[in-house]
């Protein structure tokens, strides 16, 4: 049986070879979130978990995305 992804949000920053960065949200444990995000970005990119605390407002906003465990979502710049 596979390992559970968990139900918590993990924020990941991905960086391309050209220095471009993207911030992603994953519904997974940190180690799993890295793998999931690296699968979603172009080959050769790197990723690291950001140690950020979510405010209650952010938590509600992310919950409204209706992501399932194992899902990732790119956060666009505002």
C-alpha positions as CSV (number, residue, x, y, z in Angstrom):
1,X,0.0,0.0,0.0
2,X,1.3,3.5,-0.9
3,X,2.2,6.2,1.6
4,X,-0.5,8.7,2.5
5,X,0.1,12.2,1.1
6,X,-1.5,13.8,4.1
7,X,-4.0,16.7,4.1
8,X,-1.8,19.7,4.9
9,X,-0.6,22.3,2.5
10,X,3.1,22.6,1.6
11,X,4.5,25.7,-0.2
12,X,7.3,24.9,-2.7
13,X,9.5,27.3,-4.7
14,X,10.7,26.0,-8.0
15,X,13.6,27.6,-9.9
16,X,14.5,27.3,-13.5
17,X,17.9,27.3,-15.2
18,X,17.3,30.9,-16.2
19,X,16.5,32.0,-12.6
20,X,12.8,32.2,-13.1
21,X,11.0,31.2,-9.9
22,X,7.5,29.9,-9.4
23,X,5.6,29.2,-6.1
24,X,3.5,26.1,-5.9
25,X,1.1,24.8,-3.3
26,X,0.9,21.0,-2.8
27,X,-1.4,19.0,-0.7
28,X,1.3,16.6,0.6
29,X,4.0,16.1,3.1
30,X,7.1,18.2,2.4
31,X,9.2,15.4,0.9
32,X,6.3,14.3,-1.4
33,X,5.5,17.9,-2.3
34,X,9.0,18.3,-3.8
35,X,8.5,15.3,-6.0
36,X,5.0,16.4,-7.1
37,X,6.2,19.9,-8.0
38,X,9.3,18.7,-9.9
39,X,6.9,16.5,-11.9
40,X,4.9,19.6,-12.8
41,X,7.7,22.0,-13.9
42,X,10.1,21.7,-16.8
43,X,13.0,19.2,-16.6
44,X,16.1,20.7,-15.0
45,X,14.3,22.8,-12.5
46,X,15.0,22.6,-8.8
47,X,12.6,22.9,-5.9
48,X,12.7,23.6,-2.2
49,X,10.1,23.6,0.5
50,X,9.4,27.1,1.9
51,X,9.0,27.3,5.6
52,X,6.0,29.6,5.7
53,X,3.1,29.7,8.1
54,X,-0.3,30.2,6.5
55,X,-2.6,32.8,7.9
56,X,-6.2,31.7,8.6
57,X,-7.3,33.7,5.5
58,X,-4.7,32.0,3.3
59,X,-5.7,28.6,4.7
60,X,-9.4,29.3,3.8
61,X,-8.4,30.6,0.3
62,X,-6.3,27.4,-0.4
63,X,-9.1,25.2,0.9
64,X,-11.5,26.8,-1.6
65,X,-9.3,25.5,-4.4
66,X,-10.7,22.0,-3.6
67,X,-7.4,20.3,-4.1
68,X,-7.1,16.6,-3.2
69,X,-4.2,14.9,-1.5
70,X,-1.4,14.7,-4.1
71,X,-2.5,17.7,-6.1
72,X,-0.3,20.7,-6.9
73,X,-1.4,24.2,-7.9
74,X,0.8,27.0,-9.2
75,X,0.3,30.3,-7.3
76,X,0.2,33.2,-9.7
77,X,1.8,36.5,-8.8
78,X,-0.7,39.0,-7.7
